Amino acid sequence: MEENKHVTIYDIAERLNLATSTISRALKDHHTISDKTIKKVKKTAEEMGFVPNTLAAGLRGNKTRTIGVLIPTVTQPFLSSLISGIEITAQKSDYTVIIMQSHDSYEEEVNMAKSLYSNRVSGVICSLAMETRDTAHFHQFSNNNIPLVFVDRVPKEYNTFRVVIDNYTAGYKATKHLIEQGCIRIAHLTAGSELGNLYNERKRGYIEALKDHNIEVEEELIINLNSVTYEDGVKASNALFDLNPIPDGLFAPGDILAVSAVQTAKKRGIKVPEEFKVIGFNNDPISQIIDPNLSTITHPAEKMGKAAAEIIIKNLKSSKNDDAKEITFLNTEVLARESSQK
């Protein structure tokens, strides 16, 4: 099967017996071209099915009007909402979005960053992979004045923009809620490297809440995960339920982990919330589907995506680079539902 040939300005020029430079100017409504010629060229271009090659034009000017988004996965509801916020804002300013997934692999993140750079994206928004412990692969953007924004999973030290929530306070609130519901042996699941300190901050909030309420921090109740998946949650939950006595509460740093704990508890005959109370994080759609409904912490994902895209676009429009600064959203709150109620 013969591949369809894309119509170019050379084809239009040949049809009208005009110079390609005339065709190019006419399509851009250049003041040196007469209205009559502009109309004729545009009519012929439409009839022939001509579509301007915006990528080629962008490469010639070293600006593709494209924002690269590098995230662990598109399957997590939080990250899907984040992407939605980015796209809504980008489209309003006529920017397109390229989405790449690291699958929580450092190696893949490095390769995807190289790919975004070679595609000459105008700016980059990234949430770090779970394995990432070094950020040298992002220097290619910073060193070439390509705006870079880290979102949610951010490096502790990198002189660029960061859009995050106050994970410490959110972790504290979640744990305090369980304490207020009568829990005294609260387990916690954590994950990630020291670099992307999101989970570390939630863990720090958990520990401080216990200390402030004179509850012992028991290391056997804190389980570190390699990844944040349902399967990891089931494995960790079974380990907790093998303890004697079992914990009476769990703060999970993601709703998928909390859901796995609730379902594992059910399979083992442990009543939720009577014997085991659970609170998750993110307010994913599944939190309202599972029985009992899952208590969770709100996470303004779409708002964070919009903010990240706005930073990129503002920097691209500005003649001077803004000083890098961190934007922290404080508006996280406990959504108390059936899984943690007295």
C-alpha positions as CSV (number, residue, x, y, z in Angstrom):
1,M,0.0,0.0,0.0
2,E,1.5,3.4,-1.1
3,E,2.0,5.8,1.8
4,N,0.0,9.1,1.5
5,K,2.1,12.0,0.4
6,H,2.0,15.1,2.5
7,V,1.3,18.3,0.5
8,T,4.1,20.8,0.8
9,I,4.5,24.5,-0.2
10,Y,6.5,23.2,-3.1
11,D,3.4,21.4,-4.4
12,I,1.3,24.6,-4.0
13,A,4.0,26.6,-5.8
14,E,4.1,24.2,-8.7
15,R,0.3,24.2,-9.0
16,L,0.1,28.0,-9.0
17,N,3.4,28.6,-10.8
18,L,4.6,30.8,-8.0
19,A,7.8,31.0,-6.0
20,T,7.9,28.9,-2.8
21,S,8.9,32.1,-0.9
22,T,5.7,33.8,-2.2
23,I,3.6,30.8,-1.0
24,S,5.2,30.9,2.4
25,R,4.6,34.6,2.8
26,A,1.0,34.4,1.6
27,L,0.2,31.6,4.1
28,K,1.5,34.0,6.8
29,D,-0.5,37.0,5.5
30,H,2.7,38.9,4.9
31,H,2.3,42.6,4.1
32,T,4.4,42.3,0.9
33,I,1.8,39.9,-0.7
34,S,-1.4,41.2,-2.3
35,D,-4.8,40.2,-0.8
36,K,-5.7,38.6,-4.1
37,T,-2.6,36.3,-4.1
38,I,-3.1,35.5,-0.4
39,K,-6.7,34.4,-1.0
40,K,-5.7,32.3,-4.1
41,V,-2.9,30.6,-2.2
42,K,-5.0,29.8,0.8
43,K,-7.8,28.5,-1.3
44,T,-5.5,26.2,-3.2
45,A,-3.8,25.1,0.0
46,E,-7.1,24.1,1.4
47,E,-8.2,22.3,-1.7
48,M,-4.9,20.3,-1.8
49,G,-5.2,19.4,1.9
50,F,-2.1,21.3,3.0
51,V,-1.3,21.3,6.7
52,P,1.5,23.6,8.0
53,N,4.4,21.7,9.6
54,T,4.5,23.4,12.9
55,L,7.2,21.1,14.2
56,A,9.5,22.0,11.4
57,A,8.8,25.7,11.8
58,G,9.5,25.4,15.5
59,L,12.8,23.6,14.9
60,R,13.9,26.3,12.6
61,G,13.2,28.9,15.3
62,N,14.4,26.5,18.1
63,K,10.9,26.7,19.7
64,T,8.4,23.9,19.3
65,R,5.7,25.3,21.6
66,T,5.7,21.9,23.2
67,I,5.9,21.1,26.9
68,G,7.4,17.8,27.9
69,V,5.9,15.9,30.8
70,L,7.9,13.2,32.4
71,I,6.0,11.2,35.1
72,P,6.2,7.7,36.6
73,T,3.0,6.5,35.0
74,V,-0.3,7.7,33.6
75,T,-2.3,5.0,35.3
76,Q,-2.4,6.6,38.7
77,P,-5.5,8.8,39.2
78,F,-3.4,11.5,40.8
79,L,-1.0,11.7,37.9
80,S,-3.9,11.6,35.4
81,S,-5.4,14.6,37.1
82,L,-2.0,16.3,37.1
83,I,-1.7,15.8,33.4
84,S,-5.2,17.2,32.9
85,G,-4.3,20.4,34.7
86,I,-1.2,20.8,32.6
87,E,-3.0,20.2,29.3
88,I,-5.8,22.6,30.1
89,T,-3.4,25.4,30.8
90,A,-1.1,24.6,27.9
91,Q,-3.9,24.5,25.3
92,K,-5.1,27.9,26.4
93,S,-1.7,29.3,25.3
94,D,-1.5,27.2,22.2
95,Y,1.1,24.8,23.5
96,T,1.0,21.0,22.9
97,V,2.0,18.4,25.5
98,I,4.3,15.4,25.1
99,I,3.8,12.8,27.9
100,M,6.5,10.2,28.7
101,Q,6.5,7.6,31.4
102,S,9.5,6.5,33.5
103,H,7.7,3.5,35.1
104,D,9.6,4.5,38.2
105,S,12.9,3.5,36.6
106,Y,15.9,5.8,36.9
107,E,17.3,4.4,33.6
108,E,14.1,5.0,31.7
109,E,13.8,8.5,33.2
110,V,17.3,9.3,32.0
111,N,16.5,8.1,28.5
112,M,13.1,9.9,28.4
113,A,14.8,13.1,29.4
114,K,17.3,12.8,26.6
115,S,14.4,12.2,24.2
116,L,12.6,15.3,25.3
117,Y,15.7,17.3,24.9
118,S,16.4,16.0,21.4
119,N,12.8,16.8,20.5
120,R,13.6,20.4,21.5
121,V,10.7,20.9,23.9
122,S,10.1,24.4,25.1
123,G,9.8,23.4,28.8
124,V,9.7,20.3,31.0
125,I,7.5,19.2,33.9
126,C,8.7,16.2,35.9
127,S,7.7,14.0,38.8
128,L,10.7,11.9,39.8
129,A,10.8,8.1,39.4
130,M,11.0,6.1,42.6
131,E,14.5,4.8,41.8
132,T,16.0,8.3,41.0
133,R,18.8,9.3,43.3
134,D,20.7,11.6,41.0
135,T,19.4,14.5,38.8
136,A,22.3,15.2,36.5
137,H,20.2,14.2,33.5
138,F,18.1,17.4,34.0
139,H,21.1,19.7,33.7
140,Q,20.7,19.6,29.9
141,F,17.5,21.7,30.4
142,S,18.7,24.0,33.1
143,N,22.0,24.7,31.3
144,N,20.2,25.7,28.1
145,N,17.5,27.9,29.6
146,I,14.7,25.4,29.1
147,P,12.2,26.0,32.0
148,L,12.1,23.0,34.3
149,V,9.4,22.4,37.0
150,F,9.4,19.5,39.4
151,V,6.0,18.4,40.7
152,D,5.0,16.3,43.7
153,R,8.0,14.0,43.8
154,V,10.8,16.6,43.8
155,P,14.5,16.6,44.5
156,K,15.6,18.1,47.8
157,E,18.2,20.3,46.3
158,Y,17.9,21.6,42.7
159,N,17.8,25.2,41.8
160,T,14.5,25.2,39.8
161,F,10.8,25.5,40.3
162,R,8.9,23.0,42.5
163,V,5.2,22.6,43.0
164,V,4.3,20.5,46.0
165,I,2.0,20.1,48.9
166,D,3.0,20.2,52.6
167,N,3.5,16.4,52.9
168,Y,4.7,16.7,56.5
169,T,1.5,18.4,57.6
170,A,-0.6,16.0,55.6
171,G,1.1,13.0,57.2
172,Y,0.6,14.5,60.6
173,K,-3.1,15.2,60.0
174,A,-3.7,11.6,58.8
175,T,-2.0,10.1,61.8
176,K,-3.7,12.4,64.2
177,H,-7.1,11.5,62.8
178,L,-6.4,7.8,63.5
179,I,-5.3,8.7,67.1
180,E,-8.5,10.7,67.6
181,Q,-10.4,7.6,66.5
182,G,-8.8,5.6,69.3
183,C,-5.9,3.9,67.6
184,I,-2.7,3.3,69.6
185,R,-0.7,1.0,67.4
186,I,-0.6,2.7,64.0
187,A,1.3,1.2,61.2
188,H,2.7,3.1,58.2
189,L,3.8,2.2,54.7
190,T,6.5,4.3,53.1
191,A,8.5,4.2,49.9
192,G,11.0,6.0,47.6
193,S,14.5,7.3,47.9
194,E,15.9,10.0,50.0
195,L,16.0,12.2,46.9
196,G,12.3,12.4,46.1
197,N,11.3,13.2,49.7
198,L,7.5,13.1,49.4
199,Y,7.1,9.8,51.3
200,N,9.8,10.7,53.7
201,E,8.0,13.9,54.7
202,R,4.7,12.0,55.2
203,K,6.6,9.5,57.3
204,R,8.1,12.4,59.3
205,G,4.6,13.7,59.9
206,Y,3.4,10.3,61.1
207,I,6.3,10.0,63.5
208,E,5.8,13.5,65.0
209,A,2.1,12.9,65.5
210,L,2.8,9.7,67.5
211,K,5.4,11.5,69.6
212,D,3.1,14.5,70.2
213,H,0.5,12.1,71.6
214,N,2.9,10.1,73.7
215,I,2.6,7.0,71.5
216,E,5.6,4.8,71.0
217,V,7.2,4.7,67.5
218,E,7.5,0.9,66.8
219,E,9.9,0.2,63.9
220,E,8.1,-3.1,63.1
221,L,5.0,-1.2,62.2
222,I,6.9,0.8,59.5
223,I,7.3,-1.0,56.3
224,N,9.4,0.4,53.4
225,L,8.1,-0.6,49.9
226,N,10.0,-0.8,46.6
227,S,7.0,0.5,44.7
228,V,3.5,1.8,45.4
229,T,1.4,-0.9,43.9
230,Y,-1.6,-3.0,45.0
231,E,0.6,-6.1,45.1
232,D,3.1,-4.4,47.3
233,G,0.3,-3.2,49.6
234,V,-1.0,-6.8,50.0
235,K,2.4,-8.1,50.8
236,A,3.0,-5.4,53.4
237,S,-0.5,-5.8,54.9
238,N,0.0,-9.6,55.4
239,A,3.3,-8.9,57.2
240,L,1.4,-6.5,59.5
241,F,-1.4,-9.0,60.1
242,D,1.1,-11.7,61.0
243,L,2.2,-9.6,64.0
244,N,0.9,-10.3,67.5
245,P,-0.9,-8.2,68.3
246,I,-1.8,-6.7,64.9
247,P,-1.8,-2.9,64.5
248,D,-5.2,-1.2,65.1
249,G,-4.6,1.4,62.5
250,L,-2.8,2.2,59.2
251,F,-1.7,5.4,57.5
252,A,-1.0,4.4,53.9
253,P,0.6,7.2,51.7
254,G,-1.5,6.2,48.7
255,D,-5.1,5.1,48.3
256,I,-4.1,2.0,46.3
257,L,-2.1,0.8,49.3
258,A,-5.0,1.6,51.7
259,V,-7.4,-0.3,49.5
260,S,-5.1,-3.3,49.4
261,A,-4.9,-3.2,53.2
262,V,-8.7,-3.1,53.6
263,Q,-9.2,-6.0,51.2
264,T,-6.5,-8.1,52.8
265,A,-8.0,-7.5,56.2
266,K,-11.3,-8.7,55.0
267,K,-9.8,-11.9,53.6
268,R,-8.2,-12.6,56.9
269,G,-11.4,-12.0,58.9
270,I,-10.2,-8.7,60.4
271,K,-13.1,-6.2,60.6
272,V,-12.6,-2.7,59.2
273,P,-13.0,-0.3,61.0
274,E,-13.9,-2.1,64.2
275,E,-10.6,-3.9,64.6
276,F,-8.4,-2.1,62.1
277,K,-8.8,1.5,60.9
278,V,-7.3,2.8,57.7
279,I,-6.6,6.1,56.0
280,G,-5.1,6.6,52.6
281,F,-3.9,9.5,50.5
282,N,-5.0,11.3,47.3
283,N,-8.8,10.9,47.3
284,D,-8.7,8.6,44.2
285,P,-12.1,7.6,42.8
286,I,-11.6,4.1,44.2
287,S,-11.7,5.5,47.7
288,Q,-15.5,6.0,47.4
289,I,-16.1,2.7,45.6
290,I,-14.6,0.3,48.1
291,D,-16.6,-1.0,51.0
292,P,-16.2,0.4,53.5
293,N,-15.5,3.8,51.9
294,L,-12.0,4.9,52.4
295,S,-10.9,7.8,54.6
296,T,-8.2,9.7,52.8
297,I,-6.2,13.0,52.4
298,T,-7.1,15.4,49.6
299,H,-4.5,16.2,47.0
300,P,-5.0,19.1,44.6
301,A,-3.5,17.3,41.6
302,E,-5.2,19.3,38.8
303,K,-4.4,22.6,40.5
304,M,-0.8,21.6,40.8
305,G,-0.6,20.7,37.1
306,K,-2.1,24.0,36.1
307,A,0.4,25.9,38.3
308,A,3.4,23.9,36.8
309,A,2.2,24.7,33.3
310,E,1.7,28.4,34.1
311,I,5.3,28.6,35.4
312,I,6.6,27.2,32.2
313,I,4.6,29.5,29.9
314,K,5.3,32.6,32.0
315,N,9.0,31.9,31.8
316,L,8.8,31.3,28.1
317,K,7.0,34.6,27.5
318,S,9.3,36.6,29.8
319,S,12.6,38.2,28.6
320,K,14.2,37.4,31.9
321,N,14.3,34.2,34.0
322,D,12.3,34.4,37.2
323,D,14.2,33.3,40.4
324,A,13.4,29.7,41.1
325,K,10.9,29.3,43.9
326,E,8.9,26.6,45.5
327,I,5.1,26.8,45.5
328,T,3.5,24.9,48.3
329,F,-0.2,24.1,48.4
330,L,-1.4,23.9,52.0
331,N,-5.0,23.0,51.3
332,T,-4.9,19.3,52.1
333,E,-7.5,18.0,54.5
334,V,-8.8,14.8,56.0
335,L,-11.8,13.2,54.4
336,A,-13.1,11.0,57.2
337,R,-15.2,8.1,55.9
338,E,-16.2,4.6,57.1
339,S,-12.8,3.0,57.1
340,S,-11.5,4.9,60.1
341,Q,-14.6,5.9,62.0
342,K,-15.2,4.8,65.6
